[in-house]
Amino acid sequence: MSNPVVHAERSARKWGGSASDYLALHQWFDATKAHLPDHRHRMLLHNSFGMLLAEEVFGALIHNSTGRRVFVRDLAALHIIEDLGFIPTVYECFAELPLQPWMAGACRAFPRQGLPLSFLSQSSAESADHAVPASCESS
């Protein structure tokens, strides 16, 4: 499944209320698609940590339009299981990710000649023109 609306409709069938009661949560889980538009986006929130983070963002429970209490953790679990078939741990999501020097903070981006240092405080989209030390470039 790949559509937040379909997730929301399934949540409404399971817990009552309308799909709009659940849509924001399911859109939040799938928002990472905008930054990594393939199934790898799921590794960021579709895991046990994402379930806990959803509770931080949406609270422990919501009240749907019929007044029923629905636990956010249950909604998150359903979303993840519908997409992946199980709830992976963060370790399972990233265990095969090779460690890179930049992950330890060993590599910093330095401004190209002539760019003011203020560009470092800009968004990544605005500051794409930066130099990476040669020791950090992939071979």
N, C-alpha and C positions, 0 to 999 in steps of 0.2 A: 504494500500500500504506500502511496506517496502523496496523498492529498489531505491537508488538515481538515477540510470540510467533511470528508468521508470519515476520518477519525472522530470528529465531533458528532456526526450522525450516529455512529456506532455507540458512542458514549451516551447519547440521549436514549437510544434503545435500551441500553443496559441499566441506566440510573434514572431515567425519566427526564422530564423537562424538554427543552428544545436544544437543537444543535448549537445555537448561539450562546448557550450557557457555558459551553466547553471550548468554543472555537479559539479564544485567545490563548489558552494553554497549548492546544495542538499547533497553533501557528508559531508559538514560542519554540516548541521542540524542533520545528522544521525551519526556523529562521536561518540556521547555519547554511542552508542550501544556497542562499544568496551570496555566500562567500566561497563555497566549495560545491559547485553544481553537479556533484555526482554522489554516489552512495557513501563515500568516505565522510561526508558531512555528518553522518549519524554517529561517528565515533566521538564527537564532542559532547553531545547531550544524551544520546540513546544508550545510557549505561546506568549503573547504580548511583554514581555521583550525580548524573543529570536528574534522577528522581529526587534526590535530596535538595538539589539546587532549585527544582521546580517548587518545592515547598517553601523555600526562602523567598522566591519571587511571588508566588500566588497565595501563600499561607497554607496552613495544614489542611484546610477544607474550604470548600465553596458551598454556597446554598444555590441550588438550581432554581429555575422559575416556578417550580411546584413547591419550593420550600424545603426540599430534601437536602440533607447534609451529604456531601460527597467528598471523600478524602482525596486530596490532590495526589498523594502517593499511589492510590489505586488507579487514578486516571493516567498518571505517568507510566505505571507498569503496563496498563493495557496498550497504550500508544507504542511502547517499546516492543512488547511481545507481538503486536500486530505487524510491526515492521521487520523485526529480526527473528522472532520465534522464541526468544529467551531474553533474559536481562543480563548482559555481560557486565563484568566489573571493569573499572578503568584499566586495570592491568591487562585484561583480555583484549581491550581495544588497542592498547599501545605497545604490547609486549614485542611485537615484530618491528616496531619503528626503530630504525638504527639511530644511535646517539650521534649527534653532530656537535662540533665545538661550540657553535653559537647557542646551543641549548643550556650550556653552563655559564653563559655570559662572557665567554672568552673572546668573542668577536663583536665588535661594536661598529656601527655604521658611522663613517666619517664624511663630512660634507665634501662634495667635489669642489675643486678650486673655484673660488669666486662666490659660492653660495654662503649666505649669512648663517650663523649658527642658529638663528631663530627658526630656521626651517625644521629643526629637530622637534619643535613643539607642535608642528602642524600634523594633520591627519596623514596616515600612510598614503592615501590617494594623492594628497598634495605634495608629499615629500618623496616620491618614488625615485627621484634623481639623487642617489647617494652612492658612495663608494664603500665597498666591503674590503677589508684587508685581504691580501692575496692568500694568506694562510687559511682563510675561511671559505674561499671559493671552492665549489665542488670540482673534483678532478674528472 
